[in-house]
Amino acid sequence: MTARPLRRPPLHTLSPAAQALVRSRLAGRRPARRDVLRGMGLVGLGAGLAACGTGGTAAGSGSGASAGALTPPEDTSEEDPTLSWANWTLYLDVSEDGSTYPTLEAFEEESGIAVEYSEDIDGNDSYYGRIQGQLANGDDIGQDIVVFTDWMAARMIRLGYTQELDEANIPNKQNILPNLADVDFDPGRTHSLTWQSGFAGIAWNREAVPEGLTSVSDLWKPELRGRVEVLDEMRDTMGLIMMDQGVDIAGDWGAEEFGRALEELERQVSSGQIRQVVGNSYKEDLVSGDALAVIGWSGDITQINFESGDRWEFALPEAGGTLWSDNMLVPIGSPKKTNAERLMNYYYDPAVAAEVAAWVNYICPVQGAQEAMLDIDPELAEDPLIFPTEDFLTNVSIFRSLSGEEETDFGTEFQRVIGR
C-alpha cells in the first residue's frame, strides 16, 4: 500500500468522517463474508474469555539472549506510517466483494497509516515455530502485531518477546470487559489486548447427523468413523475430552487425568475414527463433506453457515465447552509500536468492535459494542455466542495454566499422538 500523509486526530474516539465511513458499510445489513476458498478450489466459505520489561542486550543480538535481556528498537512510527499485522483466518470484517477490509480501510483513512494485513496464523505452535528464532534474537519478524491465544501469549510475554504497551496511546483500553482486564499471564494488560474470545465445542452436519450430538463421546459413534476432525490446539481438544471424562479443567488435576484423556485421543486417532487433527482448515473439510463432525470453534460454524447454506450445528457439550481468548501483541523487534497501539485503540472503539463482531461472530471483548450492534443487527446483539450471558458462561471452563514442565511434557505427548 502507498503511505498516506500522517495525521494525528484525538486518540480517544473516531473522527466524524471515520465514523461515517464505518457506518456507511453497516447501513442496515449484516456484513458479508469473504470467499476465502476461491483459491482452494472450494466455494462458499469466508476467510478466519480470557483465551503475561525488557532491557539489556540490543535487538538483533546473538542467540544467547534470554528472557528480560532484549531491548526494542527505536520507534520509527512518526516517519514511517506503515504497519504489518498477522492474524488468523476468518478474523476481520470483509467487504461484500471480498476486495477490502472495511474497518481497516477506515483506520487507514483516519490515521494515515497504511496497513499490510495477512492471514498467516493457522495454529499457535506452527506460527510460533516460524518466528521463534528471530524473537529469541530480538529481531524484527516483519510483523508489528501478532495475535496469539492466551497460553501462547503467556509464553511470549514470559520470555520477553513482546513490548510493553504505552497506555497513553490506547485510551480506549478502558473499554475492555472487566473479566479480561487483569489476567494472570499479563496483570493489568501491560503487554497484550484481547482481540476476540470464543468457545470450543462440537459441531456437525445436520443432514448427515440428523439426530445431533450432545457429547464428545458422540463423536466416536461407528457411523462417523473416518469423518471426524479435532483441533490441534491441545487445550481445546484435550480440554473437551477431559471434561467428557468428568475432569474440572480449571481445577486441580494432573498427569493422571491428562494421560487418561490422551489415551482416548490416541485410541480414536489410531483406529481411524478421527480423520485428521487440524487447525483452522477443518472448516474446509466440513464444507467439502470430508468431515461430518468436529471439535471446532463457535464463530467458525456461524460463518460457514452464513456462506454455505446453514448446514451445520454448533453446541457446547453437556459436560461443557472451553473458553479462550486471542490477544494482540507487539513483537520485541517491531520498530512501529506506536502505530500498533493506534490500531489497537481504534479497534477498541465500540462502533468498530461491533462491526468486527458482526462479521467474525466471536465473543466481543469491548464494552459498549453490544449497544452499537443494535444499529447493525439487533438479532446478533442478543446472540450469546457474541455477547454471552452469565448463565451461558456457567457451561464453559478455562483450561488451567500449566507450569513450564507440564507445558513441555503434555505438549510433547500431545504432538506425538497427533503425529506432529
Helices and strands as residue ranges (DSSP letters): H 16-24, G 36-40, E 82-88, H 102-111, E 114-121, H 124-137, E 145-149, H 150-158, G 167-169, G 171-175, G 178-180, G 187-189, E 193-205, G 216-220, G 222-224, E 228-231, H 234-244, H 255-270, E 274-278, H 282-288, E 293-297, H 298-308, E 312-315, E 321-329, H 337-347, H 350-360, H 369-373, H 378-381, H 390-393, E 396-397, H 404-418
